[in-house]
Amino acid sequence: MTSTTLWEGLTSQIQDGPGGYTGVEATPEWAAEVKRLARERGATLLAHNYQLPAIQDVADHVGDSLALSRIAAEAPEDTIVFCGVHFMAETAKILSPTKTVLIPDERAGCSLADSINAEQLREWKADNPDALVVSYVNTTAEVKGLTDICCTSSNAVDVVNSIDPDRDVLFLPDQFLGAHVKRVTGRTNMQIWAGECHVHAGINGDELTAQSKAHPDAELYVHPECGCATSALYLAGEGFVPEDKVKILSTGGMLDAARASHAKQVLVATEVGMLHQLRKAAPEIDFQAVNDRASCPYMKMITPAALLRCLVEGKDEVHVDLEMAERARKSVQRMIEIGNPGGGE
């Protein structure tokens, strides 16, 4: 069978539904065809850490959203296929305005990015005209365009500490990351937007406590977006878990910690897709999810069928208004100038 016949045969099986594109399995033949089509299109394939394992394994680069967007800007290819959620592809377009950026399914949204829109931010700023806006990178291009400085989960503390201590700060959109930053910095003049990632918020303290008691020798890797981050610090503070075993980490930070760890077992509180990269980074460690149901349905909309369709049809292309992109790029650049660009989330 020729390659043309192969992809025509595969694409004829693609079905569209409310949960995304289906009908194609992640076989070795599919992977080879994806690679061939990417080369033919002059595209580089980027996959977020929360993607399906098959999508991660076929990608040219796997990582967090900001790291991937910076790779996109530096890549020699003119087309970027971003396997992630929509705000991530937007960020890649902001940093690579002259490149074609595709997302395999433009319906792949983000509950955290959707928790604040531009109009809500304008109203918040109007109520606090002297405040400086710090936005997590998990926001839309329009919100980034109204932001003074972006931050990531690994550099949020540094970003907030870089601001004049007498200047009020509006931190958005994640309330759990904001609470973590406020706790670490001790800043009192910081307002926090009540947004959340529904997946991370659903990983609760009771689950973390139960898992920690069931696995007393395990280290804990907890993402700061999690609703259980405060519980993790409480467990350490009360002596239920040794303090040196509790680590509040971004996705990139988890991988760094895994490579340096001598633990036999690690409990991981974040989206379950992260386990695939952790197990590849440190195969000798037993990584277990604190909540094995913590799977983002939007991330999982980037299916083998969706990726194949994207490469065959050149869909879905991501567009960002040039003026908006320029304003958003400045907020990201200010973050980078602080000196710790950090991981994406």
VOBA-1610 file (N, C-alpha, C; in pm, whole numbers, padded with zeros to 5 digits, always signed):
BEGIN
Met+00085-00120+00000Met+00000+00000+00000Met+00089+00125+00000Thr+00063+00219-00092Thr+00142+00343-00094Thr+00102+00432+00022Ser+00191+00529+00054Ser+00161+00619+00165Ser+00035+00701+00138Thr+00015+00741+00010Thr-00105+00818-00024Thr-00231+00736+00003Thr-00227+00610-00041Thr-00341+00522-00017Thr-00363+00501+00132Leu-00252+00493+00205Leu-00262+00469+00349Leu-00334+00584+00418Trp-00287+00710+00394Trp-00354+00818+00468Trp-00496+00841+00420Glu-00523+00815+00291Glu-00660+00826+00244Glu-00749+00723+00314Gly-00692+00604+00334Gly-00768+00500+00403Gly-00792+00535+00548Leu-00690+00594+00612Leu-00704+00632+00752Leu-00802+00747+00770Thr-00788+00851+00685Thr-00875+00968+00702Thr-01021+00935+00675Ser-01047+00836+00591Ser-01186+00799+00564Ser-01253+00740+00688Gln-01172+00698+00785Gln-01226+00640+00908Gln-01256+00744+01015Ile-01213+00870+00996Ile-01227+00972+01099Ile-01373+01010+01116Gln-01416+01011+01241Gln-01553+01051+01275Gln-01546+01168+01373Asp-01637+01263+01357Asp-01643+01379+01446Asp-01757+01360+01545Gly-01729+01393+01670Gly-01832+01383+01773Gly-01811+01489+01879Pro-01899+01495+01977Pro-01889+01599+02081Pro-01762+01591+02163Gly-01703+01473+02171Gly-01579+01458+02247Gly-01454+01470+02163Gly-01472+01497+02033Gly-01357+01511+01945Gly-01360+01412+01830Tyr-01249+01406+01758Tyr-01238+01319+01641Tyr-01192+01179+01684Thr-01259+01078+01630Thr-01229+00938+01664Thr-01220+00857+01536Gly-01196+00728+01552Gly-01198+00636+01439Gly-01062+00590+01390Val-00955+00648+01446Val-00819+00610+01406Val-00742+00568+01530Glu-00679+00453+01524Glu-00600+00404+01637Glu-00453+00446+01622Ala-00385+00457+01734Ala-00243+00498+01735Ala-00153+00377+01709Thr-00155+00329+01586Thr-00072+00214+01547Thr+00065+00263+01501Pro+00162+00172+01485Pro+00291+00213+01427Pro+00275+00274+01288Glu+00179+00223+01210Glu+00154+00277+01076Glu+00105+00422+01087Trp+00016+00447+01182Trp-00033+00584+01206Trp+00083+00676+01242Ala+00170+00631+01334Ala+00283+00714+01377Ala+00376+00747+01261Ala+00403+00646+01178Ala+00491+00669+01062Ala+00428+00767+00965Glu+00297+00755+00947Glu+00228+00846+00854Glu+00225+00988+00908Val+00206+01003+01040Val+00208+01136+01102Val+00344+01201+01081Lys+00449+01125+01102Lys+00585+01178+01083Lys+00607+01218+00937Arg+00562+01133+00844Arg+00581+01163+00702Arg+00505+01289+00662Leu+00381+01299+00706Leu+00300+01416+00671Leu+00357+01544+00732Ala+00411+01534+00854Ala+00473+01651+00917Ala+00592+01699+00835Arg+00674+01605+00790Arg+00789+01642+00706Arg+00741+01705+00575Glu+00639+01645+00518Glu+00585+01695+00391Glu+00530+01837+00405Arg+00471+01866+00519Arg+00412+01998+00544Arg+00515+02097+00597Gly+00634+02050+00630Gly+00734+02137+00689Gly+00695+02181+00828Ala+00644+02086+00908Ala+00590+02118+01041Ala+00671+02051+01150Thr+00675+02117+01265Thr+00728+02053+01385Thr+00611+02024+01478Leu+00614+01906+01541Leu+00505+01860+01626Leu+00540+01884+01773Leu+00457+01960+01843Leu+00477+01988+01985Leu+00364+01924+02064Ala+00397+01860+02176Ala+00294+01797+02259Ala+00314+01835+02405His+00205+01873+02468His+00209+01907+02610His+00219+01782+02695Asn+00273+01799+02815Asn+00290+01687+02909Asn+00160+01616+02945Tyr+00046+01680+02926Tyr-00082+01620+02964Tyr-00150+01548+02847Gln-00084+01542+02733Gln-00143+01476+02617Gln-00144+01323+02634Leu-00222+01257+02549Leu-00222+01111+02547Leu-00080+01060+02521Pro-00040+00949+02582Pro+00096+00896+02561Pro+00132+00880+02413Ala+00038+00834+02331Ala+00069+00813+02188Ala+00102+00945+02119Ile+00035+01053+02159Ile+00060+01185+02102Ile+00197+01234+02148Gln+00228+01215+02277Gln+00359+01254+02328Gln+00470+01180+02253Asp+00449+01052+02230Asp+00556+00969+02172Asp+00584+01002+02025Val+00487+01057+01953Val+00507+01088+01811Val+00557+01231+01792Ala+00555+01312+01898Ala+00592+01453+01887Ala+00743+01472+01874Asp+00781+01583+01813Asp+00923+01620+01807Asp+00972+01676+01940His+00881+01744+02012His+00917+01804+02142His+00798+01787+02237Val+00828+01752+02361Val+00726+01739+02466Val+00767+01829+02581Gly+00670+01899+02640Gly+00705+01985+02753Gly+00585+02062+02803Asp+00613+02170+02880Asp+00506+02256+02929Asp+00478+02364+02824Ser+00372+02440+02845Ser+00322+02526+02738Ser+00419+02637+02698Leu+00480+02704+02796Leu+00570+02814+02761Leu+00698+02762+02697Ala+00753+02655+02751Ala+00875+02597+02692Ala+00849+02557+02547Leu+00733+02498+02521Leu+00701+02458+02384Leu+00683+02579+02293Ser+00622+02686+02345Ser+00603+02806+02264Ser+00737+02870+02229Arg+00832+02862+02321Arg+00965+02917+02292Arg+01039+02829+02192Ile+01019+02698+02201Ile+01075+02606+02101Ile+01016+02638+01965Ala+00885+02665+01962Ala+00818+02697+01836Ala+00880+02820+01771Ala+00912+02920+01852Ala+00970+03044+01799Ala+01109+03020+01740Glu+01182+02925+01796Glu+01319+02899+01753Glu+01329+02791+01646Ala+01223+02715+01625Ala+01227+02603+01531Ala+01244+02653+01388Pro+01320+02581+01306Pro+01338+02623+01166Pro+01213+02603+01081Glu+01122+02517+01125Glu+01002+02491+01046Glu+00908+02612+01047Asp+00834+02629+00938Asp+00741+02740+00924Asp+00601+02709+00978Thr+00576+02581+01006Thr+00446+02540+01057Thr+00463+02471+01192Ile+00381+02511+01287Ile+00382+02453+01421Ile+00251+02380+01443Val+00257+02253+01477Val+00137+02179+01515Val+00143+02161+01666Phe+00053+02231+01736Phe+00057+02234+01883Phe-00049+02140+01938Cys-00005+02028+01993Cys-00095+01932+02055Cys-00110+01970+02202Gly-00211+02048+02227Gly-00239+02099+02361Gly-00374+02166+02357Val-00401+02257+02451Val-00528+02328+02449Val-00510+02464+02383His-00621+02532+02356His-00620+02646+02264His-00531+02760+02310Phe-00532+02795+02441Phe-00449+02908+02483Phe-00301+02881+02459Met-00260+02756+02462Met-00120+02721+02438Met-00082+02748+02293Ala-00170+02709+02201Ala-00144+02736+02059Ala-00144+02887+02034Glu-00230+02960+02104Glu-00231+03107+02094Glu-00097+03165+02140Thr-00045+03113+02249Thr+00084+03163+02300Thr+00195+03138+02199Ala+00192+03022+02135Ala+00290+02993+02030Ala+00277+03093+01916Lys+00155+03128+01879Lys+00132+03226+01772Lys+00180+03365+01815Ile+00161+03399+01941Ile+00207+03529+01993Ile+00359+03541+01980Leu+00429+03431+02011Leu+00575+03433+02006Leu+00629+03402+01866Ser+00542+03354+01776Ser+00583+03322+01637Ser+00480+03379+01541Pro+00467+03511+01534Pro+00357+03570+01456Pro+00362+03543+01307Thr+00480+03514+01253Thr+00490+03491+01109Thr+00473+03344+01071Lys+00463+03256+01169Lys+00450+03113+01140Lys+00303+03071+01138Thr+00278+02963+01068Thr+00145+02901+01070Thr+00137+02811+01192Val+00039+02836+01279Val+00021+02754+01399Val-00111+02679+01386Leu-00104+02547+01398Leu-00222+02462+01389Leu-00245+02392+01522Ile-00372+02373+01558Ile-00409+02289+01671Ile-00501+02181+01616Pro-00478+02054+01649Pro-00557+01947+01588Pro-00708+01954+01612Asp-00751+02024+01716Asp-00894+02043+01739Asp-00912+02174+01814Glu-00964+02277+01744Glu-00975+02410+01805Glu-01077+02414+01919Arg-01154+02308+01935Arg-01252+02302+02045Arg-01187+02264+02178Ala-01058+02231+02174Ala-00988+02193+02298Ala-00961+02319+02380Gly-01051+02349+02471Gly-01041+02469+02552Gly-00972+02444+02685Cys-00997+02530+02782Cys-00932+02519+02913Cys-01022+02586+03016Ser-01063+02511+03117Ser-01152+02567+03219Ser-01084+02679+03297Leu-00951+02671+03314Leu-00881+02777+03386Leu-00874+02905+03303Ala-00833+02892+03177Ala-00828+03010+03089Ala-00966+03072+03073Asp-01070+02989+03073Asp-01207+03040+03058Asp-01263+03103+03185Ser-01189+03094+03296Ser-01244+03146+03422Ser-01233+03297+03434Ile-01164+03363+03340Ile-01167+03509+03333Ile-01157+03550+03186Asn-01241+03646+03147Asn-01233+03697+03010Asn-01187+03843+03013Ala-01166+03900+02895Ala-01110+04034+02885Ala-01200+04138+02950Glu-01331+04125+02933Glu-01422+04224+02990Glu-01417+04221+03143Gln-01412+04101+03200Gln-01400+04090+03346Gln-01271+04151+03397Leu-01161+04131+03322Leu-01034+04189+03363Leu-01037+04341+03352Arg-01098+04392+03246Arg-01109+04538+03233Arg-01184+04598+03352Glu-01291+04533+03393Glu-01369+04582+03507Glu-01288+04576+03636Trp-01212+04467+03653Trp-01129+04452+03774Trp-01021+04560+03778Lys-00961+04586+03663Lys-00859+04691+03654Lys-00919+04828+03681Ala-01040+04853+03631Ala-01106+04981+03653Ala-01134+05005+03801Asp-01164+04898+03873Asp-01189+04908+04017Asp-01060+04925+04097Asn-00946+04893+04034Asn-00815+04900+04101Asn-00715+04966+04006Pro-00733+05095+03976Pro-00656+05160+03869Pro-00506+05168+03892Asp-00462+05159+04016Asp-00319+05170+04045Asp-00250+05035+04059Ala-00327+04928+04044Ala-00271+04794+04064Ala-00200+04746+03939Leu-00106+04654+03959Leu-00034+04590+03849Leu-00089+04450+03830Val-00115+04412+03704Val-00178+04283+03674Val-00073+04177+03643Val-00078+04067+03719Val+00006+03950+03694Val-00084+03835+03650Ser-00062+03788+03529Ser-00144+03679+03474Ser-00061+03553+03452Tyr-00114+03444+03498Tyr-00059+03312+03468Tyr-00064+03290+03317Val+00032+03217+03262Val+00032+03195+03117Val-00091+03118+03070Asn-00161+03052+03162Asn-00282+02977+03127Asn-00400+03073+03111Thr-00387+03165+03016Thr-00490+03265+02988Thr-00495+03288+02837Thr-00604+03350+02793Thr-00620+03377+02651Thr-00528+03490+02606Ala-00509+03502+02475Ala-00427+03609+02420Ala-00484+03746+02457Glu-00617+03759+02458Glu-00679+03886+02490Glu-00650+03926+02634Val-00654+03831+02726Val-00623+03861+02866Val-00474+03894+02881Lys-00388+03821+02813Lys-00244+03853+02817Lys-00219+03996+02767Gly-00299+04039+02668Gly-00284+04173+02614Gly-00322+04282+02712Leu-00396+04248+02816Leu-00435+04344+02920Leu-00351+04328+03046Thr-00247+04247+03036Thr-00163+04210+03150Thr-00033+04290+03152Asp+00015+04320+03273Asp+00145+04388+03285Asp+00260+04288+03277Ile+00252+04181+03354Ile+00356+04078+03354Ile+00291+03940+03361Cys+00331+03851+03274Cys+00288+03712+03283Cys+00375+03638+03385Cys+00329+03521+03425Cys+00411+03436+03512Cys+00380+03291+03480Thr+00464+03203+03529Thr+00441+03060+03521Thr+00433+03007+03664Ser+00398+02882+03680Ser+00389+02828+03816Ser+00526+02820+03882Ser+00632+02808+03802Ser+00765+02797+03861Ser+00830+02932+03888Asn+00781+03041+03825Asn+00844+03171+03851Asn+00748+03274+03909Ala+00625+03232+03943Ala+00525+03327+03993Ala+00574+03401+04116Val+00642+03331+04205Val+00695+03396+04327Val+00798+03501+04289Asp+00889+03469+04197Asp+00990+03565+04153Asp+00927+03686+04087Val+00824+03663+04005Val+00757+03774+03936Val+00693+03869+04037Val+00620+03814+04131Val+00554+03899+04231Val+00656+03969+04320Asn+00763+03900+04356Asn+00868+03963+04437Asn+00940+04075+04362Ser+00936+04073+04229Ser+01003+04177+04151Ser+00926+04309+04150Ile+00802+04306+04195Ile+00716+04424+04192Ile+00734+04504+04321Asp+00736+04636+04308Asp+00745+04726+04423Asp+00650+04679+04533Pro+00702+04656+04654Pro+00616+04602+04761Pro+00498+04691+04797Asp+00505+04820+04762Asp+00394+04910+04792Asp+00289+04912+04681Arg+00316+04842+04572Arg+00222+04841+04458Arg+00123+04728+04475Asp-00005+04759+04462Asp-00107+04655+04468Asp-00093+04562+04347Val-00126+04435+04369Val-00115+04334+04264Val-00250+04265+04245Leu-00291+04252+04119Leu-00406+04170+04084Leu-00352+04043+04020Phe-00374+03929+04084Phe-00319+03802+04037Phe-00433+03717+03981Leu-00413+03664+03861Leu-00518+03585+03798Leu-00457+03476+03710Pro-00538+03374+03672Pro-00675+03349+03718Pro-00682+03240+03826Asp-00570+03175+03859Asp-00578+03055+03942Asp-00569+03088+04091Gln-00674+03059+04164Gln-00678+03093+04306Gln-00580+03009+04390Phe-00554+02887+04349Phe-00465+02802+04428Phe-00319+02842+04408Leu-00281+02871+04282Leu-00146+02923+04258Leu-00131+03058+04327Gly-00234+03143+04320Gly-00228+03273+04386Gly-00210+03260+04537Ala-00282+03165+04597Ala-00269+03144+04741Ala-00128+03097+04776His-00071+03011+04691His+00067+02964+04712His+00164+03080+04705Val+00149+03168+04606Val+00238+03283+04590Val+00224+03378+04709Lys+00101+03403+04748Lys+00078+03494+04861Lys+00138+03439+04990Arg+00128+03309+05008Arg+00183+03245+05127Arg+00336+03255+05129Val+00399+03229+05013Val+00545+03230+05007Val+00602+03371+05015Thr+00538+03465+04947Thr+00590+03603+04944Thr+00553+03682+05068Gly+00444+03641+05134Gly+00397+03717+05250Gly+00334+03850+05211Arg+00299+03865+05086Arg+00245+03991+05036Arg+00099+04006+05079Thr+00066+04121+05136Thr-00072+04145+05183Thr-00154+04225+05084Asn-00088+04301+04996Asn-00160+04386+04900Asn-00175+04316+04765Met-00226+04193+04769Met-00240+04110+04650Met-00380+04052+04648Gln-00456+04089+04547Gln-00589+04032+04527Gln-00579+03915+04430Ile-00660+03811+04456Ile-00652+03688+04376Ile-00786+03659+04312Trp-00786+03637+04181Trp-00907+03601+04109Trp-00950+03459+04148Ala-01079+03436+04161Ala-01130+03306+04207Ala-01150+03209+04091Gly-01044+03186+04012Gly-01051+03089+03903Gly-00982+02960+03941Glu-01007+02857+03861Glu-00943+02728+03888Glu-00947+02639+03765Cys-00852+02547+03761Cys-00856+02436+03666Cys-00944+02328+03730His-01050+02288+03663His-01143+02194+03727His-01077+02060+03756Val-00976+02023+03680Val-00909+01895+03703Val-00821+01904+03828His-00738+02009+03835His-00650+02024+03950His-00728+02054+04079Ala-00833+02134+04066Ala-00914+02166+04183Ala-00978+02041+04242Gly-01003+01942+04154Gly-01067+01820+04199Gly-00976+01722+04272Ile-00847+01750+04273Ile-00754+01665+04350Ile-00751+01722+04491Asn-00825+01661+04581Asn-00850+01725+04711Asn-00760+01674+04823Gly-00767+01746+04933Gly-00682+01716+05048Gly-00709+01582+05111Asp-00836+01539+05112Asp-00869+01410+05171Asp-00801+01296+05095Glu-00803+01306+04961Glu-00737+01203+04879Glu-00588+01202+04905Leu-00529+01322+04911Leu-00385+01331+04934Leu-00348+01272+05070Thr-00426+01304+05172Thr-00399+01252+05306Thr-00409+01100+05309Ala-00514+01046+05247Ala-00533+00901+05245Ala-00420+00831+05172Gln-00379+00886+05058Gln-00271+00826+04981Gln-00138+00834+05056Ser-00116+00946+05124Ser+00009+00963+05199Ser+00018+00864+05314Lys-00094+00840+05380Lys-00095+00745+05491Lys-00079+00601+05440Ala-00133+00575+05320Ala-00120+00440+05262Ala+00020+00413+05208His+00093+00521+05177His+00229+00509+05120His+00322+00602+05199Pro+00352+00568+05324Pro+00425+00659+05412Pro+00567+00691+05368Asp+00626+00608+05284Asp+00765+00632+05242Asp+00774+00709+05110Ala+00660+00738+05049Ala+00661+00802+04918Ala+00685+00952+04928Glu+00751+01006+04826Glu+00760+01151+04811Glu+00630+01202+04749Leu+00600+01331+04769Leu+00482+01392+04712Leu+00522+01502+04615Tyr+00476+01493+04491Tyr+00492+01600+04393Tyr+00353+01661+04374Val+00339+01786+04411Val+00208+01851+04407Val+00214+01975+04319His+00127+01983+04220His+00121+02101+04135His+00050+02213+04212Pro+00100+02338+04202Pro+00038+02447+04279Pro-00102+02483+04236Glu-00149+02434+04121Glu-00289+02455+04082Glu-00383+02364+04158Cys-00331+02265+04229Cys-00415+02166+04294Cys-00485+02222+04417Gly-00608+02175+04436Gly-00679+02212+04556Gly-00618+02152+04681Cys-00526+02057+04665Cys-00466+01990+04781Cys-00329+02045+04818Ala-00284+02152+04751Ala-00150+02204+04780Ala-00138+02249+04925Thr-00241+02316+04976Thr-00239+02360+05116Thr-00237+02239+05208Ser-00313+02136+05173Ser-00315+02015+05255Ser-00178+01949+05260Ala-00105+01951+05148Ala+00029+01893+05144Ala+00122+01965+05241Leu+00114+02097+05243Leu+00198+02174+05335Leu+00156+02150+05480Tyr+00025+02132+05502Tyr-00024+02103+05637Tyr+00031+01968+05684Leu+00026+01867+05597Leu+00078+01735+05634Leu+00224+01743+05673Ala+00301+01823+05599Ala+00443+01840+05631Ala+00460+01914+05762Gly+00383+02021+05779Gly+00395+02103+05899Gly+00357+02029+06025Glu+00261+01937+06012Glu+00217+01860+06129Glu+00298+01733+06150Gly+00393+01707+06062Gly+00481+01593+06079Gly+00428+01462+06025Phe+00311+01465+05956Phe+00258+01341+05898Phe+00346+01292+05783Val+00406+01388+05713Val+00497+01359+05603Val+00623+01443+05624Pro+00743+01384+05614Pro+00865+01465+05629Pro+00865+01582+05531Glu+00904+01699+05579Glu+00900+01819+05495Glu+00980+01804+05366Asp+01092+01733+05374Asp+01175+01721+05254Asp+01114+01630+05148Lys+01004+01561+05182Lys+00937+01474+05084Lys+00820+01542+05015Val+00783+01663+05060Val+00672+01737+04999Val+00728+01843+04907Lys+00696+01835+04780Lys+00750+01928+04681Lys+00635+01988+04601Ile+00621+02122+04607Ile+00523+02194+04526Ile+00594+02234+04398Leu+00553+02175+04284Leu+00633+02185+04162Leu+00548+02208+04038Ser+00605+02282+03943Ser+00547+02291+03809Ser+00571+02158+03738Thr+00513+02143+03619Thr+00534+02018+03546Thr+00682+01999+03511Gly+00747+02107+03468Gly+00890+02098+03441Gly+00970+02068+03566Gly+00928+02128+03677Gly+00996+02103+03804Gly+00982+01959+03849Met+00869+01898+03819Met+00850+01756+03854Met+00950+01669+03781Leu+00971+01698+03654Leu+01066+01618+03576Leu+01208+01636+03629Asp+01246+01758+03663Asp+01379+01783+03719Asp+01396+01708+03851Ala+01292+01714+03936Ala+01298+01647+04066Ala+01306+01496+04049Ala+01232+01443+03952Ala+01232+01298+03928Ala+01371+01249+03888Arg+01437+01324+03802Arg+01571+01283+03755Arg+01673+01285+03868Ala+01650+01371+03968Ala+01746+01383+04079Ala+01707+01298+04200Ser+01588+01239+04198Ser+01536+01171+04316Ser+01596+01031+04333His+01605+00991+04460His+01645+00854+04494His+01528+00778+04557Ala+01408+00837+04548Ala+01289+00774+04607Ala+01252+00647+04529Lys+01189+00555+04599Lys+01139+00434+04534Lys+00998+00457+04479Gln+00924+00547+04545Gln+00787+00573+04503Gln+00756+00722+04518Val+00679+00775+04424Val+00637+00915+04427Val+00488+00922+04398Leu+00416+00994+04483Leu+00275+01023+04460Leu+00265+01156+04387Val+00189+01159+04279Val+00186+01276+04192Val+00046+01336+04189Ala+00038+01464+04225Ala-00090+01536+04223Ala-00088+01637+04109Thr-00131+01590+03993Thr-00151+01675+03876Thr-00229+01592+03775Glu-00249+01645+03655Glu-00319+01573+03550Glu-00242+01445+03516Val-00314+01335+03495Val-00250+01203+03487Val-00159+01186+03366Gly-00175+01270+03263Gly-00086+01259+03148Gly+00059+01279+03184Met+00084+01350+03294Met+00221+01379+03339Met+00296+01252+03376Leu+00224+01147+03415Leu+00290+01024+03458Leu+00376+00962+03347His+00333+00981+03223His+00406+00920+03110His+00547+00976+03101Gln+00561+01107+03108Gln+00694+01168+03101Gln+00776+01141+03227Leu+00711+01138+03342Leu+00783+01108+03466Leu+00841+00966+03462Arg+00763+00872+03415Arg+00810+00733+03408Arg+00923+00717+03307Lys+00922+00797+03202Lys+01032+00794+03105Lys+01157+00860+03164Ala+01137+00965+03244Ala+01251+01037+03302Ala+01321+00957+03410Ala+01243+00879+03487Ala+01300+00801+03598Ala+01230+00666+03606Pro+01262+00574+03517Pro+01189+00446+03509Pro+01203+00359+03633Glu+01304+00387+03716Glu+01324+00305+03836Glu+01231+00345+03950Ile+01159+00458+03936Ile+01069+00507+04041Ile+00925+00465+04009Asp+00852+00426+04112Asp+00710+00392+04098Asp+00628+00520+04116Phe+00582+00578+04005Phe+00500+00699+04010Phe+00353+00660+04012Gln+00279+00714+04108Gln+00137+00684+04120Gln+00058+00815+04132Ala-00057+00820+04067Ala-00142+00939+04074Ala-00212+00946+04209Val-00217+01066+04267Val-00297+01085+04387Val-00444+01063+04353Asn-00485+01109+04237Asn-00621+01086+04188Asn-00611+01039+04043Asp-00636+00911+04020Asp-00619+00856+03885Asp-00733+00894+03791Arg-00830+00971+03840Arg-00938+01021+03755Arg-00912+01164+03709Ala-00796+01219+03746Ala-00764+01358+03714Ala-00716+01369+03570Ser-00808+01352+03478Ser-00778+01355+03334Ser-00854+01469+03271Cys-00784+01555+03198Cys-00847+01671+03135Cys-00914+01630+03003Pro-01045+01643+02992Pro-01112+01602+02868Pro-01072+01689+02749Tyr-01033+01814+02775Tyr-00991+01902+02665Tyr-00855+01857+02610Met-00761+01825+02698Met-00631+01775+02652Met-00649+01648+02570Lys-00743+01564+02613Lys-00761+01435+02547Lys-00842+01447+02419Met-00885+01569+02383Met-00949+01589+02253Met-00848+01584+02138Ile-00719+01596+02172Ile-00616+01584+02069Ile-00588+01435+02052Thr-00667+01373+01969Thr-00664+01229+01948Thr-00577+01194+01826Pro-00545+01067+01808Pro-00475+01027+01685Pro-00550+01070+01560Ala-00683+01059+01562Ala-00763+01100+01447Ala-00752+01250+01423Ala-00756+01329+01532Ala-00748+01475+01519Ala-00613+01518+01463Leu-00505+01454+01509Leu-00372+01490+01461Leu-00357+01455+01313Leu-00407+01340+01274Leu-00400+01301+01132Leu-00478+01400+01046Arg-00599+01433+01086Arg-00680+01531+01013Arg-00608+01665+01001Cys-00545+01708+01109Cys-00473+01835+01111Cys-00364+01837+01004Leu-00288+01730+00996Leu-00176+01726+00902Leu-00221+01710+00758Val-00331+01640+00737Val-00381+01621+00600Val-00450+01748+00550Glu-00534+01809+00635Glu-00619+01919+00591Glu-00565+02057+00630Gly-00461+02061+00713Gly-00410+02191+00758Gly-00506+02261+00852Lys-00577+02186+00931Lys-00673+02242+01026Lys-00642+02194+01167Asp-00670+02276+01268Asp-00736+02406+01266Asp-00630+02514+01286Glu-00632+02617+01201Glu-00531+02722+01213Glu-00570+02821+01323Val-00470+02866+01397Val-00490+02959+01509Val-00449+03099+01463His-00538+03195+01483His-00512+03334+01446His-00519+03422+01570Val-00429+03519+01580Val-00432+03618+01688Val-00413+03755+01623Asp-00502+03848+01655Asp-00492+03984+01604Asp-00351+04040+01631Leu-00292+04105+01530Leu-00152+04148+01541Leu-00129+04247+01655Glu-00219+04344+01671Glu-00203+04441+01779Glu-00217+04373+01915Met-00314+04285+01928Met-00331+04211+02052Met-00209+04123+02080Ala-00157+04059+01976Ala-00040+03974+01993Ala+00080+04054+02040Glu+00096+04176+01988Glu+00208+04260+02028Glu+00198+04299+02176Arg+00078+04334+02220Arg+00059+04368+02363Arg+00084+04245+02450Ala+00033+04130+02407Ala+00051+04007+02484Ala+00198+03967+02490Arg+00268+03985+02378Arg+00410+03948+02373Arg+00490+04031+02474Lys+00453+04157+02491Lys+00525+04243+02587Lys+00509+04192+02729Ser+00392+04140+02763Ser+00371+04089+02899Ser+00454+03964+02924Val+00471+03881+02819Val+00556+03762+02831Val+00703+03804+02837Gln+00742+03902+02755Gln+00880+03947+02753Gln+00922+04008+02886Arg+00832+04083+02949Arg+00865+04141+03081Arg+00894+04032+03182Met+00820+03922+03173Met+00845+03809+03262Met+00985+03752+03237Ile+01020+03733+03112Ile+01149+03675+03077Ile+01263+03765+03123Glu+01242+03897+03116Glu+01346+03992+03156Glu+01375+03990+03304Ile+01283+03937+03383Ile+01307+03927+03528Ile+01421+03832+03557Gly+01445+03739+03463Gly+01564+03654+03476Gly+01536+03509+03504Asn+01412+03475+03532Asn+01376+03334+03553Asn+01254+03303+03470Pro+01273+03267+03342Pro+01157+03241+03257Pro+01072+03125+03302Gly+01131+03029+03375Gly+01056+02921+03434Gly+00989+02830+03333Gly+00911+02737+03384Gly+00834+02646+03301Gly+00697+02705+03275Gly+00624+02644+03185Gly+00494+02698+03147Gly+00389+02686+03254Glu+00376+02569+03315Glu+00275+02552+03418Glu+00307+02429+03499
//
